[in-house]
């Protein structure tokens, strides 16, 4: 029967299909999310949102690198089965099988390259998040508990890298990974002019707008929760750079990695805007938020 010529070759690709099922079922081995043995909740670590995205990208690369060759070989193996079973040799049909396999290889190569570049960017972003968390760690508990650092606070607009509670106010830190090209000297700083970041090789304004949006959202939510206005200052952290002229308006500052601790940890600040009652209430609220016990509305 003519239909059997196409049905019987499927037995040649059955082992490949079984391998695809096994490989796909093992994809969750790449998840690195840890759960607390106390309450079973996922642990909230610095850079957690980037960790999840990195896990997803690694799983994607695993599937592309392992399943891709199997998928690319499937038309060839099917065609070889057809050649063994059928009595009629249709060279146009064999050419189609070869063309489909070649096309799959080219598409697969592009997908693997794009995924690899995404993993590289995510690793850079995670390294910057961890660097900022490490820089801010000495602030936690400094000044008889007047300073507190809360890492990776989720919001409807994305995660805030850190919220720093100080006697002088609240700071929402947004970390940005910006690489330094090889031809740029280490001594060249980032210059802040109004709403723009002037890198030696480019200009950018999106980080300042994002930090301002985050700090305004956080200020509104804190006011709703505590029943009184709470000022929040946004901070754009650029760990790999030194920043010159870091004031980007009255509510946003741009700081390099070595400047974060000096600016946010200034115990001699004279502008103590938070009372003891406000500070205690903020500390309790942010602690509950970090533990996942506070869910703010999206609007």
C-alpha positions in Angstrom: 0.0 0.0 0.0 1.1 3.5 -0.8 0.3 4.8 2.7 2.6 2.1 4.3 5.6 3.6 2.5 5.2 6.7 4.8 3.9 4.9 7.9 6.5 2.1 8.2 9.5 4.5 8.3 8.2 6.0 11.5 9.6 3.0 13.3 13.1 4.3 12.5 12.5 7.5 14.3 10.6 6.0 17.3 13.9 5.7 19.4 14.6 9.3 18.6 11.1 10.4 19.8 11.6 8.4 23.0 14.9 10.1 23.6 13.3 13.5 23.0 10.7 12.7 25.7 13.4 11.7 28.2 15.5 14.7 27.6 12.5 17.1 27.9 11.4 15.5 31.2 14.9 16.2 32.7 14.8 19.9 32.0 13.8 20.8 35.6 17.2 19.6 36.8 18.5 23.1 35.9 16.3 24.9 38.4 18.4 26.3 41.3 15.6 27.6 43.4 15.9 26.7 47.1 13.1 26.4 49.6 13.1 27.0 53.3 13.0 23.8 55.4 11.1 25.8 58.1 8.0 27.0 56.2 8.5 25.5 52.7 8.6 29.0 51.0 11.1 29.9 48.3 14.1 31.7 49.7 14.4 35.3 48.6 18.0 35.8 47.8 19.8 38.9 46.2 19.1 39.0 42.5 16.4 36.3 42.8 14.5 37.5 39.7 17.6 37.4 37.6 18.4 33.9 39.0 15.0 32.7 37.8 15.5 34.2 34.4 19.0 32.7 34.2 17.6 29.3 35.1 15.0 29.6 32.3 17.6 30.6 29.8 19.9 27.7 30.8 17.0 25.3 30.4 16.3 26.8 27.0 19.9 26.3 26.0 19.8 22.7 27.3 16.7 21.9 25.3 18.1 23.6 22.1 21.5 21.8 22.4 20.1 18.4 23.2 16.8 18.2 21.3 17.9 20.3 18.4 20.2 17.7 16.8 17.6 15.0 17.2 15.0 17.2 15.5 17.4 18.1 12.7 18.2 14.4 12.1 14.6 13.3 12.1 13.9 14.1 8.4 17.1 12.4 7.3 16.3 9.2 9.3 12.8 9.2 8.0 14.1 9.6 4.5 16.5 6.7 5.0 13.7 4.5 6.2 11.7 5.5 3.1 14.7 4.6 0.9 14.9 1.1 2.5 11.2 0.3 2.2 10.1 1.9 -1.0 10.8 0.5 -4.5 10.6 3.8 -6.2 13.5 6.3 -5.8 12.3 9.9 -5.9 15.3 12.1 -5.8 13.2 15.2 -5.4 11.8 13.8 -2.2 15.3 13.0 -0.8 16.4 16.5 -1.7 13.4 17.9 0.3 14.4 15.8 3.4 18.0 17.2 3.1 16.8 20.7 2.7 14.5 20.5 5.7 17.3 19.1 7.9 19.7 21.8 6.7 17.1 24.6 7.4 16.5 23.2 10.9 20.3 23.3 11.6 20.6 26.9 10.5 17.6 28.0 12.6 18.8 26.0 15.6 22.3 27.6 15.3 20.7 31.0 15.4 18.6 30.1 18.4 21.5 28.7 20.4 23.6 31.8 19.6 20.8 34.2 20.8 20.3 32.1 23.9 24.0 32.1 24.7 24.1 35.9 24.4 21.1 36.2 26.7 22.8 34.0 29.3 25.9 36.2 29.1 23.8 39.3 29.7 21.9 37.7 32.6 25.1 36.5 34.2 26.5 40.0 34.0 23.3 41.5 35.5 23.4 38.9 38.4 27.0 39.6 39.1 26.2 43.3 39.4 23.2 42.6 41.7 25.4 40.4 43.9 28.1 43.0 44.0 25.6 45.7 45.2 24.2 43.3 47.8 27.8 42.7 49.0 28.6 46.4 49.2 25.4 47.2 51.1 25.8 44.2 53.6 27.9 46.2 56.1 25.0 48.7 56.4 22.5 46.1 57.7 22.2 46.7 61.4 24.6 49.7 61.4 24.1 52.5 63.9 22.3 50.4 66.6 19.8 49.1 64.1 19.1 52.4 62.4 20.2 51.0 59.1 18.5 48.0 57.4 18.9 46.5 53.9 16.1 44.5 52.2 17.2 42.7 49.0 15.1 41.8 46.0 11.7 43.3 46.8 9.1 42.3 44.1 6.8 44.9 42.7 4.3 44.9 39.8 6.8 46.9 37.8 9.7 44.5 38.4 12.0 43.8 41.3 13.8 46.5 43.3 17.4 45.4 43.8 17.4 46.7 47.4 15.5 49.0 49.7 17.8 50.7 52.3 16.2 52.0 55.4 18.3 54.7 57.2 17.6 57.3 59.9 17.5 59.9 57.1 14.9 58.2 54.9 14.3 55.3 52.5 16.3 54.5 49.4 15.2 52.2 46.6 18.2 50.9 44.7 17.9 49.8 41.1 21.1 48.0 39.8 22.1 48.4 36.2 24.8 46.3 34.5 26.7 48.4 32.0 29.9 46.9 30.6 33.0 49.0 29.9 34.2 48.5 26.4 37.9 47.5 26.1 38.9 50.8 24.5 37.4 52.9 27.4 40.0 53.8 30.1 39.2 52.8 33.7 39.5 56.4 34.9 36.7 57.7 32.6 33.5 58.3 34.7 29.8 58.4 33.9 28.6 62.0 33.9 25.1 62.7 35.0 23.4 65.7 33.3 19.8 66.3 34.2 17.9 63.2 33.0 20.7 61.5 31.1 23.7 59.3 31.8 26.7 60.3 29.7 28.9 57.2 29.3 32.1 57.6 27.4 30.7 55.6 24.5 26.9 56.3 24.7 24.1 58.2 26.3 21.1 56.7 28.2 18.1 58.0 30.1 16.0 54.9 30.8 17.7 53.9 34.1 16.9 57.3 35.7 13.3 57.1 34.6 13.0 53.6 35.9 14.5 54.5 39.3 12.1 57.5 39.5 9.1 55.4 38.7 10.1 52.8 41.3 10.7 55.2 44.1 7.4 57.1 43.4 5.5 53.8 43.4 7.2 52.7 46.6 6.5 56.0 48.3 2.8 55.7 47.4 2.5 52.2 48.7 4.3 53.1 52.0 2.0 56.1 52.4 -1.1 53.8 51.9 0.2 51.2 54.3 1.3 53.6 57.1 -1.2 56.4 56.6 1.3 59.2 56.3 3.6 60.5 53.6 7.0 58.7 53.3 9.6 60.2 51.1 11.7 57.7 49.0 14.9 58.5 47.1 15.7 56.5 44.0 19.2 55.3 43.4 20.7 54.0 40.2 23.6 51.7 41.0 26.3 51.3 38.4 28.8 48.9 40.1 31.4 48.9 37.3 31.6 52.7 37.0 32.6 55.8 38.9 29.9 58.5 38.7 30.5 62.2 38.4 27.7 64.6 39.3 25.3 61.9 40.6 22.3 64.1 41.4 19.6 63.4 38.7 16.9 65.6 40.1 15.6 66.0 43.7 14.4 62.4 44.0 17.0 60.3 42.1 20.8 59.8 42.6 23.2 57.9 40.4 26.1 56.1 42.3 29.0 53.9 41.4 29.9 50.8 43.2 32.4 52.5 45.5 30.1 55.4 46.2 27.1 53.5 47.5 28.4 52.7 51.0 29.8 56.3 51.5 26.5 58.0 50.5 23.9 55.7 51.9 25.8 54.9 55.1 26.5 58.5 56.2 25.9 58.5 59.9 26.6 62.3 60.1 23.6 63.1 57.9 21.7 66.0 59.4 18.5 65.5 57.5 16.8 63.0 59.8 13.4 62.9 58.3 12.1 59.7 60.0 10.9 59.6 63.6 11.4 56.6 65.8 7.8 55.5 65.3 8.0 55.9 61.5 11.3 54.0 61.4 10.0 51.1 63.4 6.8 50.8 61.3 8.8 50.9 58.1 11.2 48.2 59.4 8.3 45.9 60.3 6.5 46.5 57.0 9.6 46.0 54.8 10.5 42.8 56.8 7.0 41.4 56.1 7.3 42.4 52.4 10.6 40.7 52.0 9.1 37.5 53.6 6.3 37.6 51.1 3.6 38.5 53.6 2.7 41.9 52.0 1.1 42.1 48.5 0.8 45.6 47.2 -1.8 46.4 44.5 -0.7 46.9 40.9 -2.1 50.4 40.8 
